[in-house]
Amino acid sequence: MLLSSRKPSLFVRQSLENALNNSRFLDENRPEVDDRLPGQSSDYFIVQTDNLSKRYGSFEALTRCNIDVRRNEIFGLLGPNGAGKSTLIRLLLGYLRVTSGSCQVAGFDPVTDSVAVRRNVAYLPGDARLPRHMRGDGVLKFFSQMHPLGDLARSLDVAERLELDLSRRVAFMSTGMRQKLALAVVFGPRTPLLILDEPTANLDPTVRNEVLNLVLSQRNEGRTVMFSSHVLSEIEQTCDRVAFLRKGELVKRLTMQELFQRHRLTALLDQTSLATASEKPPEAPLGKVPDAIAESIEGIHVEGGHVQIDTAGDLGPALPWLASLPLHQVRIEPLGLHAVYQSVHLSPRAIKRASTRKADHTPSNTSATNNPMTTGETVAASDLNGGQS
């Protein structure tokens, strides 16, 4: 997909056709080679890495990364720009040379057989380039013939679902239309693995939802999807598991099932309890956590009259104790990816500032004051922008 934007000459077009014919001949006559790593099986995992690292001189672009992507799941990659997401993907596809460690994709080692890896992968890069002189339908036909598992009918169906005009030349398409065309190209081949880097970039909300539906449909068809996005709500909506990268290191892995069982309570401490809080340990105004729910209380933070309590697992058993606390203006919200992203990528000072700003803007209406439990909204996306370095 990373083709030049210049119009190719007749010689170049003929060379591409010859290369296509040669690749088909090699595919038909290639012997079956088992390049799986010792002791590892591709029956359950379609992607595996073992201390995978990439260095440029003294700069560590990726450091001892260990991930396992299961077959027939949607796996999310999260991290700010420069976290190592693209480096990881390019190592998996054999576009970059591994410094140390190892990996396998669909049972093949990209170091020894990158062609076999790419035959089993459809990849949408974040900076996809398409031949500008061709019309949309010509682009789909070209790539469906180029890939051994290409399927023109599927690509045309995706283009129709995205309401893409295929009669235009790429040069006269808007940025959003070119993104739709790239998506139609990538969703066409019937590969077991689909890697999408920012697939909804430059798309309007309606088309974004259709793209997410397409991603979910690929899992229903038995495909595996690796999905990188800066829009956290898209990851929550589609992914089964997610990995967080920071400065080239894998710092956290999480399943969506675990995520949806986590909650955060924010509130203000009553004035009576606040008067004595400065003379006692931070958690003293709240009393001792009952032993029966101690394991579900992940953290308690009290500062300046602001209270924050994080819970994990079923919230029901903890509700009676939470309702008995000397608190008002209480908010309970799912501890979504916004909060997890903050804990991974923002400094403690930035997290405290975001939490304080939310508590200060909590409306002090009658229902919020009288009700011991009220629901709130998730952390504003603006609080996360500071982590996008």
C-alpha positions as CSV (number, residue, x, y, z in Angstrom):
1,M,0.0,0.0,0.0
2,L,3.0,2.3,0.4
3,L,3.2,3.3,-3.2
4,S,4.6,6.4,-4.7
5,S,2.2,9.2,-5.6
6,R,3.9,9.8,-9.0
7,K,2.3,8.4,-12.1
8,P,4.3,5.3,-13.1
9,S,5.7,5.0,-16.6
10,L,4.8,2.2,-19.0
11,F,8.0,0.4,-18.0
12,V,7.2,0.6,-14.3
13,R,3.6,-0.7,-14.9
14,Q,5.0,-3.6,-16.9
15,S,7.6,-4.3,-14.2
16,L,4.8,-4.4,-11.6
17,E,2.8,-6.9,-13.7
18,N,5.8,-9.1,-14.1
19,A,6.5,-9.0,-10.4
20,L,2.9,-9.9,-9.7
21,N,3.1,-12.9,-12.0
22,N,6.4,-14.0,-10.5
23,S,5.0,-13.7,-6.9
24,R,2.1,-15.9,-7.9
25,F,4.5,-18.5,-9.4
26,L,6.5,-18.5,-6.2
27,D,3.4,-18.8,-4.0
28,E,2.2,-21.8,-6.0
29,N,5.6,-23.5,-5.8
30,R,6.8,-22.5,-2.3
31,P,7.4,-25.5,-0.1
32,E,5.7,-25.6,3.3
33,V,8.2,-24.2,5.9
34,D,7.6,-24.3,9.6
35,D,9.3,-21.3,11.1
36,R,7.6,-21.4,14.5
37,L,9.7,-20.5,17.5
38,P,10.8,-23.5,19.7
39,G,8.3,-24.5,22.3
40,Q,5.6,-22.2,20.9
41,S,2.3,-23.1,19.1
42,S,0.3,-20.9,16.7
43,D,-2.8,-22.9,17.3
44,Y,-4.0,-20.5,20.0
45,F,-1.9,-17.3,19.5
46,I,-1.5,-15.7,16.1
47,V,1.0,-13.2,17.3
48,Q,3.7,-13.8,20.0
49,T,6.8,-11.8,20.9
50,D,9.6,-12.8,23.3
51,N,11.6,-9.8,24.7
52,L,11.3,-8.1,21.3
53,S,13.6,-5.0,21.1
54,K,14.6,-2.4,18.6
55,R,17.4,0.1,19.2
56,Y,18.7,2.9,17.0
57,G,22.2,3.5,18.5
58,S,21.5,4.4,22.2
59,F,17.8,5.1,21.6
60,E,15.4,2.3,22.7
61,A,12.4,2.4,20.3
62,L,11.1,-0.9,21.8
63,T,12.3,-2.6,24.9
64,R,11.8,-6.3,25.8
65,C,8.2,-6.4,24.6
66,N,6.2,-9.5,25.4
67,I,2.7,-9.8,24.0
68,D,0.4,-12.7,23.0
69,V,-2.5,-12.0,20.6
70,R,-5.1,-14.8,20.5
71,R,-6.8,-15.9,17.4
72,N,-10.3,-14.5,16.8
73,E,-10.0,-11.5,19.1
74,I,-9.6,-7.8,18.7
75,F,-6.5,-6.6,20.4
76,G,-5.9,-2.9,21.1
77,L,-2.7,-1.0,21.2
78,L,-2.7,2.3,23.2
79,G,0.0,4.9,23.7
80,P,0.9,8.5,22.8
81,N,2.9,9.3,19.7
82,G,6.4,7.8,20.0
83,A,5.4,5.1,22.4
84,G,6.5,2.3,20.1
85,K,3.3,1.1,18.5
86,S,4.4,1.6,14.9
87,T,7.8,0.1,15.7
88,L,6.2,-3.0,17.1
89,I,3.9,-3.4,14.1
90,R,6.8,-2.9,11.6
91,L,8.9,-5.5,13.4
92,L,6.0,-8.0,13.3
93,L,5.7,-7.5,9.5
94,G,9.5,-7.7,8.9
95,Y,9.8,-4.1,7.7
96,L,12.4,-3.5,10.5
97,R,15.3,-5.6,11.5
98,V,15.0,-7.0,15.1
99,T,17.8,-5.9,17.5
100,S,17.2,-8.6,20.0
101,G,14.4,-11.0,21.0
102,S,12.1,-12.8,18.6
103,C,8.5,-12.9,17.4
104,Q,6.2,-15.0,15.2
105,V,3.1,-14.1,13.2
106,A,0.7,-16.8,12.0
107,G,3.3,-19.4,12.8
108,F,6.1,-17.7,10.8
109,D,9.2,-15.7,11.9
110,P,9.3,-12.3,10.1
111,V,13.1,-12.4,10.3
112,T,13.4,-15.5,8.2
113,D,10.2,-15.4,6.1
114,S,8.7,-12.0,6.0
115,V,6.9,-12.7,2.7
116,A,5.0,-15.6,4.4
117,V,4.0,-13.3,7.2
118,R,2.7,-10.6,4.9
119,R,0.8,-13.2,3.0
120,N,-1.2,-13.8,6.1
121,V,-1.7,-10.1,7.1
122,A,-3.7,-7.2,5.8
123,Y,-2.1,-4.0,7.1
124,L,-3.4,-0.4,7.1
125,P,-0.6,2.0,8.0
126,G,-1.2,5.3,9.6
127,D,0.2,7.1,6.5
128,A,-1.3,4.9,3.7
129,R,-0.4,6.1,0.2
130,L,-2.4,5.2,-2.9
131,P,-1.6,5.7,-6.6
132,R,-3.1,9.1,-7.4
133,H,-3.5,8.5,-11.1
134,M,-5.9,5.6,-10.7
135,R,-9.6,5.6,-10.1
136,G,-11.0,4.1,-7.0
137,D,-12.3,0.9,-8.7
138,G,-8.9,0.5,-10.4
139,V,-7.1,0.7,-7.0
140,L,-9.3,-2.0,-5.6
141,K,-8.8,-4.3,-8.6
142,F,-5.0,-3.7,-8.5
143,F,-4.6,-4.6,-4.8
144,S,-7.0,-7.5,-5.0
145,Q,-4.9,-9.0,-7.7
146,M,-1.6,-8.2,-5.9
147,H,-2.5,-10.0,-2.7
148,P,-2.7,-13.8,-2.9
149,L,-5.8,-13.8,-0.7
150,G,-7.4,-10.7,-2.4
151,D,-11.1,-10.6,-2.9
152,L,-12.4,-7.8,-5.1
153,A,-16.0,-8.5,-4.3
154,R,-15.4,-7.9,-0.6
155,S,-13.5,-4.7,-1.3
156,L,-16.3,-3.4,-3.4
157,D,-18.8,-4.3,-0.7
158,V,-16.8,-2.3,1.9
159,A,-16.6,0.7,-0.4
160,E,-20.4,0.6,-0.8
161,R,-21.0,0.4,2.9
162,L,-18.7,3.4,3.4
163,E,-20.6,5.3,0.5
164,L,-17.4,5.8,-1.5
165,D,-17.5,7.1,-5.0
166,L,-15.2,4.7,-6.9
167,S,-15.4,6.7,-10.2
168,R,-13.1,9.4,-9.0
169,R,-9.3,9.5,-9.4
170,V,-7.4,9.3,-6.1
171,A,-5.8,12.7,-6.9
172,F,-9.3,14.3,-6.7
173,M,-10.4,12.5,-3.6
174,S,-10.6,14.3,-0.2
175,T,-8.6,13.0,2.7
176,G,-11.6,11.2,4.1
177,M,-12.4,9.5,0.8
178,R,-8.8,8.3,0.5
179,Q,-9.1,6.8,3.9
180,K,-12.3,5.0,2.9
181,L,-10.5,3.6,-0.1
182,A,-7.6,2.4,1.9
183,L,-10.0,0.7,4.3
184,A,-11.7,-1.0,1.3
185,V,-8.4,-2.3,0.1
186,V,-7.4,-3.7,3.5
187,F,-10.7,-5.3,4.4
188,G,-10.7,-7.2,1.1
189,P,-8.1,-9.9,1.5
190,R,-9.2,-12.9,3.5
191,T,-6.2,-13.0,5.8
192,P,-6.3,-14.4,9.3
193,L,-4.8,-11.2,10.7
194,L,-5.8,-7.6,10.2
195,I,-3.6,-4.8,11.5
196,L,-5.2,-1.3,11.6
197,D,-3.3,1.8,12.6
198,E,-5.7,4.7,13.3
199,P,-8.4,3.4,10.9
200,T,-11.0,6.1,11.7
201,A,-8.6,9.1,11.1
202,N,-10.2,11.8,9.0
203,L,-13.6,10.2,9.0
204,D,-16.9,11.8,10.1
205,P,-18.8,10.2,13.0
206,T,-21.3,8.2,10.9
207,V,-18.5,6.6,8.9
208,R,-16.5,6.0,12.1
209,N,-19.3,3.9,13.5
210,E,-19.6,1.9,10.2
211,V,-15.8,1.2,10.4
212,L,-16.1,0.0,14.0
213,N,-19.0,-2.3,12.9
214,L,-16.7,-3.6,10.1
215,V,-14.0,-4.3,12.7
216,L,-16.5,-6.3,14.9
217,S,-17.7,-8.2,11.9
218,Q,-14.2,-9.4,11.1
219,R,-14.0,-11.1,14.5
220,N,-17.3,-12.8,13.8
221,E,-15.8,-14.1,10.6
222,G,-13.0,-15.7,12.6
223,R,-10.3,-13.1,11.9
224,T,-8.0,-11.5,14.4
225,V,-7.6,-7.7,14.5
226,M,-4.8,-5.6,16.0
227,F,-6.3,-2.1,16.4
228,S,-4.3,1.1,17.2
229,S,-6.2,4.3,18.0
230,H,-6.0,7.5,20.1
231,V,-9.8,7.5,20.5
232,L,-10.2,5.6,23.7
233,S,-14.0,5.1,23.2
234,E,-13.3,3.2,20.0
235,I,-11.0,0.8,21.9
236,E,-13.6,0.3,24.6
237,Q,-16.3,-0.4,22.0
238,T,-14.4,-3.0,20.0
239,C,-11.5,-4.6,21.8
240,D,-11.3,-7.7,23.9
241,R,-8.0,-6.9,25.4
242,V,-5.7,-3.9,25.3
243,A,-2.0,-3.2,25.8
244,F,-0.5,0.1,26.9
245,L,2.9,1.2,25.5
246,R,5.0,4.0,27.0
247,K,8.4,5.1,25.8
248,G,9.0,1.8,24.1
249,E,7.9,-0.4,27.0
250,L,4.8,-2.5,27.5
251,V,3.6,-1.1,30.8
252,K,0.1,-2.6,31.2
253,R,-2.2,-5.2,29.8
254,L,-5.9,-5.3,30.5
255,T,-9.1,-7.2,29.4
256,M,-12.2,-5.2,28.8
257,Q,-14.1,-7.5,31.2
258,E,-11.7,-6.5,34.0
259,L,-12.0,-2.8,33.0
260,F,-15.8,-2.8,33.2
261,Q,-15.7,-4.1,36.7
262,R,-13.6,-1.2,38.0
263,H,-15.1,2.0,39.4
264,R,-14.0,5.3,40.9
265,L,-15.8,7.3,43.6
266,T,-15.1,11.0,43.9
267,A,-16.6,13.2,46.7
268,L,-16.1,16.0,49.1
269,L,-15.5,15.3,52.8
270,D,-18.1,16.7,55.3
271,Q,-16.9,19.8,57.2
272,T,-16.9,18.0,60.6
273,S,-14.6,15.3,59.3
274,L,-12.5,17.7,57.4
275,A,-11.7,19.7,60.6
276,T,-9.9,16.7,62.1
277,A,-8.5,15.2,58.9
278,S,-5.3,17.2,59.1
279,E,-4.4,15.7,62.5
280,K,-4.8,12.1,61.5
281,P,-3.7,9.8,58.7
282,P,-5.3,10.6,55.3
283,E,-7.7,7.7,55.4
284,A,-8.7,8.3,59.1
285,P,-11.9,10.3,58.4
286,L,-13.3,7.3,56.4
287,G,-12.5,4.7,59.1
288,K,-11.2,1.2,58.6
289,V,-12.3,-0.7,55.4
290,P,-14.3,-3.8,56.4
291,D,-12.4,-7.0,55.9
292,A,-15.2,-8.4,53.7
293,I,-14.6,-5.8,51.0
294,A,-10.9,-5.0,51.6
295,E,-9.7,-6.8,48.5
296,S,-12.1,-4.8,46.3
297,I,-10.9,-1.4,47.5
298,E,-7.8,-0.7,45.3
299,G,-7.0,2.7,46.6
300,I,-8.1,5.6,48.9
301,H,-6.8,9.1,48.5
302,V,-7.9,12.0,50.7
303,E,-6.5,15.5,50.2
304,G,-7.8,19.0,50.9
305,G,-11.3,17.7,51.5
306,H,-11.4,15.8,48.2
307,V,-11.9,12.0,48.4
308,Q,-11.1,9.5,45.7
309,I,-11.8,5.7,46.1
310,D,-11.0,3.2,43.4
311,T,-12.7,-0.2,43.4
312,A,-12.3,-3.5,41.5
313,G,-14.8,-6.3,41.0
314,D,-18.5,-6.3,41.9
315,L,-19.4,-2.9,43.4
316,G,-22.5,-4.2,45.2
317,P,-20.9,-5.5,48.4
318,A,-19.0,-2.2,48.9
319,L,-22.1,0.1,48.5
320,P,-23.3,-0.1,52.2
321,W,-19.9,0.9,53.5
322,L,-19.6,3.7,50.9
323,A,-23.1,5.0,51.8
324,S,-22.1,5.2,55.5
325,L,-19.1,7.5,54.8
326,P,-19.2,11.2,55.8
327,L,-19.2,12.4,52.2
328,H,-21.4,14.7,50.0
329,Q,-21.5,15.5,46.3
330,V,-20.7,11.8,45.6
331,R,-20.0,10.6,42.1
332,I,-19.5,7.0,41.0
333,E,-18.3,6.3,37.5
334,P,-16.9,3.3,35.6
335,L,-13.1,3.5,35.8
336,G,-12.8,3.5,32.0
337,L,-9.8,3.6,29.7
338,H,-9.6,7.4,30.3
339,A,-8.6,6.8,34.0
340,V,-6.4,3.9,33.2
341,Y,-4.7,5.9,30.5
342,Q,-4.1,8.7,33.0
343,S,-2.5,6.4,35.5
344,V,-0.2,5.0,32.9
345,H,0.8,8.1,30.9
346,L,0.3,11.2,33.1
347,S,2.3,12.3,36.0
348,P,0.9,12.0,39.5
349,R,0.6,15.8,39.7
350,A,-1.4,15.9,36.4
351,I,-3.7,13.2,37.7
352,K,-4.3,15.0,40.9
353,R,-5.0,18.3,39.0
354,A,-7.6,16.5,36.7
355,S,-9.3,14.9,39.7
356,T,-9.4,18.2,41.7
357,R,-10.8,20.1,38.7
358,K,-13.6,17.5,38.3
359,A,-14.6,17.6,42.0
360,D,-14.6,21.5,42.0
361,H,-17.0,21.5,39.0
362,T,-19.4,18.9,40.6
363,P,-22.9,20.6,40.8
364,S,-24.1,21.0,44.3
365,N,-27.8,20.5,43.6
366,T,-30.3,19.0,46.0
367,S,-30.3,15.6,44.4
368,A,-26.6,15.3,44.5
369,T,-26.5,16.4,48.1
370,N,-29.3,14.2,49.4
371,N,-28.5,11.1,47.5
372,P,-25.5,9.1,48.9
373,M,-24.7,7.8,45.4
374,T,-25.0,9.6,42.1
375,T,-23.5,8.7,38.8
376,G,-21.1,10.9,36.8
377,E,-19.4,11.2,33.5
378,T,-16.0,9.9,32.4
379,V,-12.9,12.0,32.5
380,A,-12.9,14.7,29.9
381,A,-10.7,13.9,26.8
382,S,-9.0,17.3,27.3
383,D,-7.4,15.8,30.5
384,L,-5.6,13.2,28.3
385,N,-4.1,15.5,25.7
386,G,-1.3,16.3,28.1
387,G,-0.2,12.7,27.8
388,Q,0.0,12.8,24.0
389,S,3.6,13.7,23.6
